[in-house]
């Protein structure tokens, strides 16, 4: 594997963020196995390599999934689906840590995706052992039930035919890497540009890219399909920082049941007949009411009240 040392590019992130990438933004093209070092850094900032064997089961799993149009952080519109595990999310009324919906709707495909984490984890450990060890150390606080086997990864996303604008990943453990497979067929373009590194990774079919997507801005260049059956999938594995708050599954269920009972009490006010009247139309409305009450200033007690 070759080693390439690049000079850090001083860029204005606001000039790039949310616009689409162009290979002209970073003219140095990487289409060979390579470790990239920035300036005088001892540790690599990215590793690109190509697999020495095909992964037909993983490709087929990607092809057979249902992809919805969703909005990621900062409003990016994507065609994707997640796998692995997710933390609690009160905003979306998900009050327990859980395996994603794919595990129920497509159990076989979900199993293949999670099993494939082992291959990436082994490549990660081989090509950047120092950061891998740090990644494992940081994720020790996550209950093993929420990791993909013996890897440090908790979660992942499959992107289908996505030309994502420039962005930085968010929500992961700090200072560690995300790992990504790319599968392409009858596609021209669809590479990954990193202006800070001054390089564009010419993502080939069955290639792997590993880097810190939180600190390095990246975006996907335009691509065209040259056949009706053309496809471009990227499968990204990462570790969500909020997973450290998750309890073992049995305790998560108990916690969620308790929360449901408490919210039901907030929504329904009991009356003398043992029935009740509705205080709030929804759980969200109940939570908003509680938050509003918490913001109200407390009345000061008079001396007579205190006696």
Beta strands, then each sheet from edge to edge (+ up, - down):
strand 1: 2-6
strand 2: 28-30
strand 3: 34-38
strand 4: 46-50
strand 5: 68-71
strand 6: 77-86
strand 7: 98-99
strand 8: 155-160
strand 9: 178-185
strand 10: 187-189
strand 11: 192-194
strand 12: 199-201
strand 13: 207-211
strand 14: 219-220
strand 15: 223-225
strand 16: 231-238
strand 17: 268-270
strand 18: 276-278
sheet 1: 1+ 3+ 4- 13+ 9- 16+ 8- 6+ 5-
sheet 2: 1+ 3+ 4- 13+ 9- 16+ 8- 6+ 7-
sheet 3: 2+ 12+ 11- 14+
sheet 4: 10+ 15-
sheet 5: 17+ 18-
end
